[in-house]
């Protein structure tokens, strides 16, 4: 390519030399001008050849340098592509060098361990766990892959699973990182296992208690109370109560199981909450009299319909109203009201808020966030006294989950409690009302 570029000047000087020689031959001039001019032209041609040779050497060096740069660029591109791959993988991945300094951490690492994996920091700054630090030191010293788990309390309790993988030097240079660390949080899986274990334990306990009572009453009737008619009738009545308690527990367990299966298939039918609540308020009046509580329905008659399963709506508000009647205390008042905004003024567009309010004893703040857990009770003795199963609010939560709804709980000691459900409005009903007004 360079020879073609400098071929033009060579042809020009050759043409100039021939033309000048011919001119000196034709024109009568001194004979010594011709050899001087020829010498001058040869000198120019020599410098041209010398320049072309230097350029060729320069081209060779440039080509060899380009090859080296190309190789370095390829390695750099490879490292960049691997980092990109580590970034998009749905795992918390971190690279460290031979000194234990963090050279790379993907976005999933930041989500799992916010603020802990900073590039440039030593990996020992991340966790103070001796198990973790010893494993990292061993991985650097022995250059072997390993797996282990440890518990961390920073910033919150986590059970961390760690996989250490040695990277080949062809992929990453020592300065860019030689060890890949994969973090995974096993806390949720452990919590689920613990909840499952607690659920089985609690369910077994709740069934065992009435069952033991029934067995004891049967043994008494078969023994010394066999011919005692009065005690026999008493024990049969108590056995009936315990059997009903077991029946309620089994029904609630079956309801929870069914709700869990339906949770990802929201209902599509419409439901008139006004009618549902009216029927429930009427049916709960005897229970309200029993506990000396006033039950008031303040819902408007023209309340919009919701998208919901009518049977599950009855179950949802039945649990909320029954709890309010049983636990608010004597001479309290339970009201059902419609709400459009939360206390802080936050609107819920497309949602209907229905409140169950009581002015009773209230619930301590430390219990509020656990109220929807299965078998969780603020007072176990009071719950058993009122024949509660400990599953009512858990059923409420699962029904709302299925209906894409929400539950707000507010309570103050000696002031009362407010349970607010938010449910999506029916679009069909809204369109019908709009057309009616337009007409």
N, C-alpha and C positions, 0 to 999 in steps of 0.2 A: 504493500500500500504506500509506503514511503518512497520507493523507487519511482512509482508513477508520479508522485507529487513533485519530485526533483528532476524528472526527465525533461521537463519544459526548459529550465535554465540551461541544461547541457546542450540541447539542440539549438537554443538561441546563441550561445557562445560559439558553437561550431559553425553556424551560419555566418555569424559576424566575422570569424577568422577567415573563412573562404572568401567572403565578399571583400574584406579588407585586402587580402593578398591579391585578388584580381584587380582591385583598384590601383594598388601600388605597381602592378605590372603594366597597366594601361597608362598610368600617369607618370610622367618623367620626374622622378624624385631620386634623392640619394639612396644608394643601395643598402646602407646600414640600417635604415628604418624598418625594413622588412624583417630581419632576424630579431630585432628588439620587440617588435609587435608580436611575433610568433612566440618569443620567450614569455612575454606578458600574458598571452592567451593560455599558454601551457601552465603557467603558475595559477591562473584562475581555475583551470580545469583540475589541477592537483588539489587545491583547497576544496573544490566541490566534492572530489572523491573522498577526501579526509572527513569532511562534514557528514557525508552519507554513511561512512563507516561508524562514526561516533553515534549517529542516530540509530543505526542498527543495534549497536551495543546497548544503547539506552532503551531501545524497544525490548531487547531480551530481558534487561533488568526489570523493566516495567511489567512485562508479562509474568516473570517469576514472582514479583511482588503482588501482582493481581491474583496469582494462584494462591499465595499465602493468605492474602486478604479474603479470597473466596472461601478458603478452608476455614479461616477464623469466623467468617460470616456464617458459614454453614453450621459450625458448632454453636454460634450465638443464636441462630435461628432455631436449632434443635432445642437448646435450653429454653428459648422463649416459647416454643410450641409445647414443651413438656409443662412449663409453668401455666400455660393457658389450659392445658388438659387438667392439671391439678385444681385450677380455679373453678372449672365447670363441674367437676365431679361432686356429687351430693354427699360429701364427707368432710369432716374437719381435718385438713392435711397441713402439716408444717414441715419445713426443711431446716436443719441445723448443720453447721459445719463441724470440723474436727475439734474446735475449741468449745463447742456447745452453744454458739451464738445462733440466734434465729435469723435465717436469711430470707425466708418466705413463709407466708401464712395466708391461706385462701379465705374467702369471705365467710365460708361455713365455720371456720375456726373462730372468727370474731363473733358469730351468732351464738356458738356454743359456749365460748369462754370470752365474753366481752371485756376488752381492755387488758387482757392478760398476755396475749401473744403479740408482742411488739417487735418488729424487725430491728435487729441490732442489740436487743437485750439477750442476756444469757438465759437459757431455758430453765435454769434453777430458780429464776425470779417468778416463774409461772406458778409453781406449786412448791410448798414447803414439805411435802410428804417424803419421808425417808425412803419409802418403797419406790417412789417415782425417781428421786435423785439417784439412788443406787443403781436402778435399772438403766438410766441414761449414761452414767459413768461407765458401766459395764459394756454398754453398746458401743461407746466410743473407743474403749480400750481393746475390746475383743473383736469388734466389727462383725457381730453376729445378730441375726434377726431374733426378736423375742416378743412375747405377749404377756401382759399382766394387767391387773385391776387394782384400784386403790380408792379410798374415800377422801373427798375434799370438802371442806366447809367454807371455801372461798369462791364466789361471794355468798352462795347458798350451798346447802348440802348437796353433793353430787357423788354418784358412784361412777367413776371414770374407767373405761376400758381403753387400754393403750396397745397399739401395735407398732413396733419399731422395725423398719425395713432399711437395709443397707443398699445404697444406690451404686450402680457401676460408674466408674469414672468417665466412661465414654459418653455418658449422658450429661453428667454435671461435673464441673471442676471442683476441686477441694474448697476453693474460696466461695463457690456458689451453694455449697451444701452437699453433704455426702450421706446424710441420714434422713429418711422420711418418717415422720411420726403421725399416726392416725389416731385421733381422739374420738370416742363415742360415749355418750351419756347413757348409762344403763339404769338411771334412777327411776324412770317411768316404768320400765319393765318390772323392776323390783317392787315398785309401789303397787302395780297392778296385781302382782303375785301376792303381796301382803293383803291387799283389799279382798282378793279372792279367798285367801285363807281366813281373814277376819269374817267374811260373809258366811262361809261354811260354819265357822265356830259359833257366830251369833245365831244363825238359823237353827243350828243344832241345839243351842242353849234355849232359845225361845220355844222350840217344840218339846224339848225334854222337860221343861218346868211344868206345863199343864199335863203332859203325859204322866209324869211322876205323881201328880196330884190325883189324876183319875185312877191310876193303879192303886194308890193308897186308899182311896175311898172304896174301891171294889173289894180290897182285902178286908177293910173294916166291916163292910156289909156282909161279906162271907163269914166273918168271924163273930165277935161278941155282939155286933149290932144286927145279927141275922134276923132275930125275932123282934127287934125294936122298930116299930113302924114309924115313929116320929123321927128318929135319927136316920132311918133309911130314906125317908122323903127328903130330909135335909141334905144328905150326901148325894142323892140323885140330882138334886137341884144344883149343887156345887159342881158335880161332874158335867152337867149340861153347860154350865158357864165356861168351864175349862175346855170343853169340846168346841164351843163356839169360838173361844179364843184361838184355838188351833185352826179352826176353819177360816177365820179372818186372816191369820198369818199365811196359810196356804194360798188363799185367794190373792193376797197382796203379792206374794212371791210369783204366782202365775201371771199376775198383771204386769209386774216388772219384766218378766221374761218375754211376754208378748210385746211390750213397748220397745224393748231393746231390738227385737226383730223388725219392728215397724218404723224405727227411728229414722231410717234413711228413705222412707217412702211417705212424704207428707200428704195429708188429705187434700182432696180437691173439691169436696162438697162444701156448701155454705151452712152456717149454723146461726140460729137466732139466740144470742146470749140472754136477751131479755126474758124469753120464755123459760130457758134453762134455769136461770137464777130464781125466777118467780116460783117454779115448782119446788126448787130446793129450799127456799125460805119457808114455804108452807110446810114441807115435810120435816123441817128442823125445829118447828115451833115447840113440839113436846119436849125435845131435848133442851131447848132454851129455858123452858119453865123448870125443868129438872135442876139445871145448874143456876137458876135465878139470874139469867142474863137476858137482856133485851136485844132482839134481833130485828134490824131495820133495813129495808131495801130502798135505797135512794136512786136507783138506776132509772134513767128516762125511758119512756115508752118508745121513742123514735130512735133508739140507739142503733147504729149501723150493724149489719151482720158481719160475721167474720168467716174466714175460710177455716173450717174445723170439723172434727168428728164429734157429733152431738153426745154420744155415749161417753167419750173421753172428757168432754167439757163438763159433763155431770160429775164424773169421777174427780176431776181437778178441783172444782169449786166445792164439791162435797167435802174433800179433805181439808181445804182451807177454812171453810165455815165451821166444820166439826172441831178442828183444833182451836179455833178462836173461842168457841162456846165452852170447851172443856178446860182450857188453860188460862183464860183471861181472869177468872175469879168471879165470885158472886157480886151482884149489883153493878156489874160492868155493862157496857153497851157495845154491840157488834154491828157495824154499818157496812153496807156495800155501796160504793160510789164510783162514778165515771171520772176519769182524769185525762187531760189532754197534754199536760206538760209535767216533767219531773220537777222536783223541788228547786233545782238549780236553773230552771227555765229552759232546759233542753227539750226540744220537741221531738216527737217520734212520728215522722211522716208515714202515713199508710198503716199506722198501728192504733189499736184501741187499748187504753189502760183502764183496768178494773181493779179497784182497791177493796180489800177486806180489812177493816180498821176496828181495833178494839182499844179501850182505855183501861186495860187491866194491869197486871203485875209487870209486864215487860220481860224482855230477855236480855241477860248480860251480853255486852258487846263481844266478849271472847268466844261466844257460842255461835254467833250469827253466820260466819262463813262455813260452818260445818253442819248446819241444820239440814241440808239436803242429802247428807251422807246416809247410807243405809244403816239402820239400827242405831243411829246416833240420837241420844236423848239428852236434853238439858238436865232433867231429873228423872232417873230411872224409876224411882219409887212412885213419883207422881204419874208417870206414863203407865206403869202397871196398874195403878189405882184406877185410872181412866180406861183401862183395857186397850191401850195403844200398842201397835205392832212395831213402831219405830221406822215404818216404811212410807208413811203418808207423804211427806215432803219430797222424798226421793221419787215417788210416783209422779208428783206434781212437776218436778224438774224434767223427767223423761217425756211427759206429755207435752210440755212446752218446747222441748228440743225437737220433737217430731213436728210440731206446728210452727217451727221457726219463730218461737216466741221467747220472751225473757221474763225473769222473776227478780223483782227488787224487794229487799227486806230491810225494814227500818224498825228500830225498837229502842226504848229508853225505860230504865227501871222505874216502876211506879207511875209511868205515863202511858204505857201501852205499846202495841206493835201495829205495823202496817205492812201487809203483804200485797204487792202490786204485780199483776200479770199484764204483759204486753203481748197482744195477738194481732196478726195481720188482718186488715179489713177486707171484705169481699169486694172485688172490683166490679162484679156484675151488679151488685146492689147499688154501688156508687153511681154507675152509669144509669141505672133505672131512675134513681132519685134526681139525677141531673136532667134527664129527659122530661120527667114529670114537671119539674120547675120551669123548663123551657116552654112546655106546652101551656 
